[in-house]
């Protein structure tokens, strides 16, 4: 999930994101990681934010190491969500303690998405004007 976000921010073009139906957990994270102004949701989409979980097990030392890694990942992800939404880190942390569901409108108000899509034209990329200089395939 973090690697996908890294690539989304590494490539030189904008990345549009669109919630279709459900965007839960990592889906919510990647939805809000899109290019600002190009993050969308369909009108009846639902978005779920919560803290990640992990199947931690093993010896006490192994559990401690895994728990520390999970805390680091949690703090990283929640900080990035705060950066992407404009919410404070404290607000994101508090809101993620339990499953928190958002309607499309609430997701827009919270900062996960920028707009609710009601027409295909709203998400259709602009057509490139051809000047007869395309590369042969």
N, CA, C and O of each residue as an XYZ file, in Angstrom:
548
protein
N       0.825     -1.181      0.000
C       0.000      0.000      0.000
C       0.876      1.254      0.000
O       0.632      2.174     -0.781
N       1.875      1.301      0.851
C       2.775      2.457      0.869
C       3.591      2.525     -0.418
O       3.879      3.614     -0.916
N       3.963      1.368     -0.957
C       4.716      1.354     -2.214
C       3.864      1.891     -3.357
O       4.365      2.621     -4.212
N       2.579      1.537     -3.380
C       1.687      2.050     -4.420
C       1.578      3.564     -4.301
O       1.643      4.272     -5.306
N       1.414      4.066     -3.081
C       1.331      5.515     -2.874
C       2.620      6.195     -3.329
O       2.583      7.249     -3.964
N       3.760      5.586     -3.001
C       5.042      6.156     -3.427
C       5.099      6.299     -4.946
O       5.540      7.327     -5.459
N       4.653      5.268     -5.664
C       4.669      5.321     -7.126
C       3.681      6.369     -7.629
O       3.979      7.093     -8.579
N       2.507      6.457     -7.001
C       1.517      7.465     -7.396
C       2.103      8.870     -7.322
O       1.784      9.727     -8.146
N       2.958      9.100     -6.337
C       3.554     10.423     -6.157
C       4.875     10.582     -6.915
O       5.365     11.699     -7.083
N       5.441      9.484     -7.364
C       6.712      9.516     -8.088
C       6.531      9.823     -9.566
O       7.323     10.558    -10.154
N       5.492      9.261    -10.162
C       5.327      9.417    -11.604
C       5.014     10.874    -11.949
O       4.434     11.594    -11.137
N       5.396     11.305    -13.145
C       5.271     12.725    -13.483
C       3.858     13.179    -13.856
O       3.633     14.373    -14.055
N       2.911     12.257    -13.955
C       1.559     12.668    -14.336
C       0.625     12.636    -13.120
O       0.918     12.008    -12.103
N      -0.498     13.328    -13.259
C      -1.503     13.312    -12.204
C      -2.126     11.927    -12.109
O      -2.227     11.210    -13.105
N      -2.540     11.559    -10.909
C      -3.219     10.287    -10.686
C      -4.609     10.586    -10.140
O      -4.762     11.081     -9.023
N      -5.621     10.276    -10.950
C      -7.006     10.428    -10.513
C      -7.416      9.175     -9.761
O      -7.028      8.066    -10.128
N      -8.206      9.355     -8.703
C      -8.741      8.219     -7.967
C     -10.254      8.352     -7.918
O     -10.791      9.459     -7.906
N     -10.941      7.203     -7.889
C     -12.398      7.182     -7.917
C     -12.906      6.063     -7.028
O     -12.537      4.903     -7.209
N     -13.752      6.410     -6.069
C     -14.386      5.398     -5.217
C     -15.615      4.868     -5.939
O     -16.543      5.615     -6.249
N     -15.603      3.561     -6.202
C     -16.733      2.869     -6.819
C     -17.323      1.932     -5.779
O     -16.747      0.876     -5.518
N     -18.423      2.272     -5.194
C     -19.032      1.397     -4.197
C     -18.361      1.539     -2.854
O     -18.800      2.329     -2.019
N     -17.294      0.780     -2.631
C     -16.592      0.805     -1.351
C     -15.114      1.128     -1.543
O     -14.473      0.642     -2.475
N     -14.591      1.948     -0.654
C     -13.147      2.185     -0.555
C     -12.819      2.017      0.924
O     -13.008      2.933      1.724
N     -12.329      0.842      1.270
C     -12.134      0.493      2.678
C     -10.662      0.306      3.001
O      -9.906     -0.267      2.215
N     -10.266      0.797      4.167
C      -8.940      0.548      4.704
C      -7.862      1.036      3.731
O      -7.717      2.242      3.534
N      -7.106      0.119      3.122
C      -6.077      0.522      2.163
C      -6.698      1.231      0.969
O      -6.070      2.106      0.373
N      -7.928      0.863      0.614
C      -8.631      1.539     -0.473
C      -8.878      3.000     -0.152
O      -8.734      3.863     -1.019
N      -9.248      3.284      1.087
C      -9.433      4.679      1.522
C      -8.108      5.419      1.469
O      -8.048      6.564      1.020
N      -7.052      4.773      1.924
C      -5.725      5.387      1.929
C      -5.295      5.770      0.516
O      -4.822      6.885      0.291
N      -5.457      4.848     -0.439
C      -5.049      5.127     -1.813
C      -5.987      6.123     -2.486
O      -5.544      6.934     -3.300
N      -7.272      6.076     -2.159
C      -8.227      7.050     -2.693
C      -7.798      8.467     -2.343
O      -7.770      9.343     -3.207
N      -7.469      8.690     -1.091
C      -7.098     10.041     -0.653
C      -5.681     10.420     -1.072
O      -5.295     11.584     -0.962
N      -4.898      9.444     -1.554
C      -3.530      9.704     -2.003
C      -3.458     10.236     -3.427
O      -2.381     10.607     -3.894
N      -4.586     10.278     -4.119
C      -4.602     10.768     -5.492
C      -4.217     12.239     -5.575
O      -4.070     12.920     -4.561
N      -4.062     12.703     -6.786
C      -3.711     14.104     -7.022
C      -4.826     15.015     -6.507
O      -5.982     14.839     -6.892
N      -4.506     15.981     -5.650
C      -5.541     16.909     -5.171
C      -6.289     17.544     -6.344
O      -5.692     17.979     -7.329
N      -7.608     17.582     -6.206
C      -8.460     18.080     -7.279
C      -8.923     16.999     -8.226
O      -9.804     17.228     -9.054
N      -8.325     15.799     -8.109
C      -8.668     14.685     -8.997
C      -9.027     13.429     -8.203
O      -8.814     12.308     -8.667
N      -9.566     13.626     -7.020
C      -9.992     12.505     -6.167
C     -11.520     12.547     -6.118
O     -12.112     13.531     -5.672
N     -12.148     11.467     -6.582
C     -13.592     11.467     -6.781
C     -14.266     10.292     -6.083
O     -13.627      9.304     -5.721
N     -15.583     10.433     -5.904
C     -16.417      9.336     -5.407
C     -17.733      9.365     -6.158
O     -18.242     10.437     -6.486
N     -18.283      8.198     -6.431
C     -19.636      8.128     -6.964
C     -20.606      8.457     -5.833
O     -20.264      8.280     -4.664
N     -21.807      8.930     -6.157
C     -22.722      9.447     -5.129
C     -23.062      8.477     -4.000
O     -23.276      8.912     -2.868
N     -23.118      7.181     -4.277
C     -23.505      6.224     -3.242
C     -22.328      5.414     -2.713
O     -22.519      4.371     -2.087
N     -21.137      5.883     -2.959
C     -19.944      5.212     -2.434
C     -19.886      5.352     -0.922
O     -20.424      6.293     -0.339
N     -19.222      4.391     -0.313
C     -18.972      4.433      1.128
C     -17.474      4.267      1.327
O     -16.829      3.457      0.661
N     -16.937      5.040      2.248
C     -15.506      5.019      2.524
C     -15.318      4.653      3.990
O     -15.981      5.209      4.866
N     -14.408      3.714      4.253
C     -14.136      3.253      5.619
C     -12.707      3.594      5.996
O     -11.763      3.262      5.279
N     -12.559      4.266      7.143
C     -11.233      4.519      7.705
C     -11.142      3.795      9.039
O     -12.055      3.868      9.862
N     -10.047      3.106      9.241
C      -9.740      2.497     10.535
C      -8.243      2.220     10.590
O      -7.543      2.313      9.582
N      -7.773      1.885     11.765
C      -6.356      1.547     11.897
C      -6.126      0.145     11.364
O      -6.986     -0.730     11.468
N      -4.962     -0.046     10.801
C      -4.609     -1.351     10.281
C      -4.444     -2.371     11.392
O      -4.313     -2.028     12.567
N      -4.452     -3.623     10.992
C      -4.251     -4.699     11.956
C      -3.250     -5.686     11.371
O      -2.920     -5.643     10.186
N      -2.787     -6.560     12.222
C      -1.781     -7.525     11.799
C      -1.922     -8.781     12.635
O      -2.343     -8.730     13.790
N      -1.573     -9.887     12.050
C      -1.567    -11.147     12.785
C      -0.238    -11.309     13.496
O       0.683    -11.936     12.971
N      -0.139    -10.752     14.678
C       1.114    -10.792     15.435
C       1.161    -12.077     16.249
O       0.173    -12.470     16.870
N       2.311    -12.720     16.240
C       2.462    -13.941     17.022
C       3.925    -14.306     17.187
O       4.809    -13.680     16.601
N       4.161    -15.311     17.980
C       5.517    -15.777     18.216
C       5.930    -15.548     19.654
O       5.090    -15.403     20.543
N       7.237    -15.517     19.872
C       7.763    -15.301     21.216
C       7.490    -13.864     21.655
O       7.109    -13.018     20.846
N       7.686    -13.603     22.932
C       7.458    -12.257     23.465
C       8.329    -11.230     22.749
O       7.873    -10.124     22.456
N       9.568    -11.587     22.468
C      10.473    -10.670     21.766
C       9.968    -10.415     20.345
O       9.969     -9.276     19.880
N       9.534    -11.480     19.653
C       9.014    -11.317     18.295
C       7.748    -10.465     18.284
O       7.569     -9.636     17.391
N       6.877    -10.660     19.258
C       5.649     -9.867     19.356
C       5.993     -8.397     19.559
O       5.371     -7.522     18.957
N       6.972     -8.127     20.398
C       7.375     -6.739     20.647
C       7.921     -6.088     19.378
O       7.586     -4.943     19.073
N       8.756     -6.810     18.642
C       9.325     -6.285     17.395
C       8.210     -6.009     16.388
O       8.185     -4.953     15.756
N       7.289     -6.963     16.241
C       6.187     -6.791     15.296
C       5.266     -5.648     15.712
O       4.790     -4.895     14.862
N       5.014     -5.514     17.002
C       4.160     -4.428     17.501
C       4.804     -3.072     17.232
O       4.117     -2.123     16.855
N       6.107     -2.976     17.421
C       6.810     -1.720     17.131
C       6.727     -1.373     15.645
O       6.534     -0.214     15.280
N       6.876     -2.395     14.788
C       6.777     -2.160     13.352
C       5.358     -1.736     12.974
O       5.180     -0.841     12.148
N       4.356     -2.367     13.567
C       2.968     -2.004     13.290
C       2.679     -0.570     13.735
O       1.986      0.168     13.035
N       3.203     -0.175     14.888
C       3.030      1.210     15.358
C       3.671      2.200     14.385
O       3.090      3.240     14.076
N       4.867      1.869     13.908
C       5.552      2.734     12.943
C       4.716      2.872     11.663
O       4.516      3.978     11.162
N       4.238      1.750     11.147
C       3.413      1.781      9.935
C       2.133      2.567     10.176
O       1.736      3.376      9.338
N       1.480      2.336     11.318
C       0.258      3.072     11.661
C       0.518      4.572     11.673
O      -0.231      5.339     11.068
N       1.572      4.991     12.356
C       1.882      6.416     12.459
C       2.202      7.022     11.092
O       1.813      8.153     10.803
N       2.906      6.269     10.260
C       3.223      6.735      8.909
C       1.955      6.923      8.090
O       1.748      7.973      7.482
N       1.106      5.895      8.079
C      -0.128      5.939      7.290
C      -1.049      7.049      7.782
O      -1.576      7.817      6.978
N      -1.248      7.139      9.089
C      -2.145      8.168      9.622
C      -1.602      9.571      9.346
O      -2.377     10.492      9.088
N      -0.287      9.740      9.398
C       0.310     11.030      9.072
C       0.094     11.406      7.613
O      -0.173     12.566      7.299
N       0.210     10.427      6.724
C      -0.020     10.694      5.301
C      -1.488     11.012      5.029
O      -1.799     11.882      4.215
N      -2.391     10.307      5.714
C      -3.817     10.618      5.571
C      -4.076     12.047      6.037
O      -4.830     12.781      5.398
N      -3.464     12.442      7.132
C      -3.619     13.820      7.619
C      -3.113     14.810      6.570
O      -3.773     15.811      6.290
N      -1.953     14.536      5.995
C      -1.404     15.417      4.961
C      -2.351     15.523      3.763
O      -2.554     16.609      3.222
N      -2.927     14.389      3.354
C      -3.778     14.356      2.160
C      -5.150     14.978      2.382
O      -5.749     15.503      1.444
N      -5.654     14.926      3.609
C      -7.020     15.401      3.869
C      -7.080     16.803      4.453
O      -8.120     17.460      4.384
N      -5.976     17.268      5.027
C      -5.998     18.557      5.712
C      -6.468     18.460      7.153
O      -6.560     19.475      7.843
N      -6.767     17.255      7.616
C      -7.130     17.043      9.017
C      -5.847     17.005      9.853
O      -4.761     16.779      9.320
N      -5.975     17.222     11.139
C      -4.806     17.101     12.012
C      -4.490     15.628     12.237
O      -5.355     14.766     12.084
N      -3.256     15.354     12.598
C      -2.872     13.972     12.920
C      -3.674     13.451     14.105
O      -4.062     12.284     14.140
N      -3.915     14.319     15.067
C      -4.691     13.917     16.245
C      -6.115     13.544     15.847
O      -6.665     12.561     16.344
N      -6.712     14.330     14.947
C      -8.075     14.040     14.493
C      -8.117     12.713     13.748
O      -9.013     11.900     13.975
N      -7.159     12.492     12.864
C      -7.098     11.234     12.112
C      -6.918     10.067     13.074
O      -7.593      9.046     12.936
N      -6.024     10.201     14.040
C      -5.800      9.129     15.009
C      -7.095      8.817     15.760
O      -7.497      7.657     15.853
N      -7.743      9.849     16.291
C      -8.982      9.644     17.052
C     -10.071      9.016     16.189
O     -10.769      8.104     16.630
N     -10.213      9.504     14.963
C     -11.268      8.997     14.083
C     -10.993      7.581     13.594
O     -11.915      6.888     13.165
N      -9.743      7.146     13.651
C      -9.397      5.814     13.151
C      -9.369      4.749     14.244
O      -9.098      3.582     13.959
N      -9.642      5.128     15.476
C      -9.592      4.149     16.567
C     -10.624      3.035     16.391
O     -10.404      1.904     16.822
N     -11.733      3.356     15.765
C     -12.788      2.379     15.474
C     -13.177      2.561     14.016
O     -12.854      3.580     13.405
N     -13.866      1.583     13.461
C     -14.348      1.733     12.092
C     -15.150      3.022     11.979
O     -16.071      3.260     12.761
N     -14.802      3.839     11.019
C     -15.538      5.080     10.781
C     -15.943      5.102      9.317
O     -15.099      5.163      8.423
N     -17.243      5.052      9.088
C     -17.802      5.026      7.746
C     -18.179      6.430      7.300
O     -18.672      7.233      8.092
N     -17.944      6.717      6.027
C     -18.263      8.012      5.440
C     -19.131      7.810      4.204
O     -18.871      6.917      3.397
N     -20.154      8.635      4.058
C     -20.857      8.715      2.784
C     -19.958      9.479      1.818
O     -18.925     10.017      2.215
N     -20.353      9.523      0.561
C     -19.565     10.287     -0.411
C     -19.490     11.758     -0.007
O     -18.426     12.373     -0.082
N     -20.618     12.318      0.420
C     -20.620     13.724      0.843
C     -19.728     13.945      2.060
O     -18.969     14.913      2.114
N     -19.823     13.041      3.036
C     -18.998     13.173      4.240
C     -17.516     12.999      3.902
O     -16.662     13.663      4.490
N     -17.210     12.106      2.956
C     -15.817     11.905      2.529
C     -15.270     13.161      1.863
O     -14.100     13.504      2.035
N     -16.118     13.846      1.103
C     -15.698     15.112      0.483
C     -15.455     16.170      1.562
O     -14.457     16.890      1.524
N     -16.367     16.254      2.509
C     -16.222     17.244      3.578
C     -14.988     16.976      4.437
O     -14.354     17.912      4.924
N     -14.648     15.707      4.622
C     -13.507     15.316      5.451
C     -12.177     15.519      4.721
O     -11.139     15.713      5.353
N     -12.218     15.473      3.384
C     -11.004     15.676      2.598
C     -10.469     14.438      1.904
O      -9.397     14.491      1.300
N     -11.193     13.313      1.973
C     -10.743     12.111      1.258
C     -10.854     12.301     -0.248
O      -9.989     11.861     -1.004
N     -11.925     12.959     -0.676
C     -12.157     13.203     -2.097
C     -12.441     14.686     -2.297
O     -12.732     15.419     -1.352
N     -12.350     15.099     -3.540
C     -12.569     16.503     -3.877
C     -13.951     16.763     -4.460
O     -14.477     17.871     -4.358
N     -14.536     15.734     -5.074
C     -15.820     15.941     -5.739
C     -16.601     14.640     -5.817
O     -16.037     13.545     -5.814
N     -17.917     14.796     -5.887
C     -18.821     13.673     -6.117
C     -19.130     13.675     -7.610
O     -19.531     14.696     -8.167
N     -18.942     12.531     -8.248
C     -19.117     12.423     -9.691
C     -20.567     12.075    -10.008
O     -21.111     11.097     -9.495
N     -21.180     12.883    -10.856
C     -22.547     12.586    -11.285
C     -22.632     12.407    -12.793
O     -23.695     12.086    -13.325
N     -21.518     12.612    -13.482
C     -21.487     12.487    -14.934
C     -20.134     11.918    -15.358
O     -19.098     12.252    -14.783
N     -20.163     11.061    -16.364
C     -18.934     10.473    -16.881
C     -17.969     11.553    -17.367
O     -16.752     11.389    -17.281
N     -18.513     12.645    -17.871
C     -17.671     13.737    -18.368
C     -16.779     14.327    -17.279
O     -15.729     14.894    -17.581
N     -17.183     14.202    -16.027
C     -16.396     14.766    -14.925
C     -15.084     14.023    -14.697
O     -14.140     14.598    -14.153
N     -15.009     12.767    -15.099
C     -13.791     11.980    -14.879
C     -13.104     11.577    -16.175
O     -12.031     10.976    -16.148
N     -13.705     11.899    -17.289
C     -13.118     11.566    -18.581
C     -11.918     12.467    -18.832
O     -12.038     13.689    -18.741
N     -10.751     11.884    -19.147
C      -9.583     12.727    -19.434
C      -9.834     13.598    -20.662
O     -10.544     13.204    -21.587
N      -9.248     14.765    -20.651
C      -9.366     15.654    -21.810
C      -8.685     14.999    -22.999
O      -7.624     14.389    -22.864
N      -9.295     15.129    -24.144
C      -8.694     14.550    -25.352
C      -7.496     15.382    -25.781
O      -7.508     16.611    -25.719
N      -6.484     14.687    -26.209
C      -5.304     15.380    -26.716
C      -5.567     15.831    -28.144
O      -6.158     15.103    -28.941
N      -5.132     17.007    -28.446
C      -5.257     17.517    -29.806
C      -4.099     16.961    -30.612
O      -2.938     17.072    -30.217
N      -4.425     16.368    -31.732
C      -3.397     15.773    -32.582
C      -2.917     16.793    -33.607
O      -3.717     17.457    -34.265
N      -1.627     16.903    -33.728
C      -1.032     17.782    -34.725
C      -0.302     16.963    -35.787
O       0.583     17.469    -36.476
N      -0.687     15.679    -35.911
C      -0.065     14.816    -36.906
C       1.347     14.415    -36.555
O       2.124     14.055    -37.439
N       1.696     14.468    -35.278
C       3.064     14.167    -34.884
C       3.134     12.932    -33.997
O       4.104     12.757    -33.260
N       2.105     12.060    -34.059
C       2.137     10.861    -33.241
C       3.253      9.943    -33.710
O       3.639      9.947    -34.879
N       3.755      9.167    -32.783
C       4.793      8.203    -33.122
C       4.133      6.983    -33.747
O       3.066      6.562    -33.302
N       4.745      6.420    -34.758
C       4.231      5.211    -35.395
C       4.370      4.046    -34.433
O       5.330      3.948    -33.669
N       3.391      3.176    -34.492
C       3.445      1.988    -33.615
C       3.836      0.774    -34.382
O       3.932     -0.312    -33.811
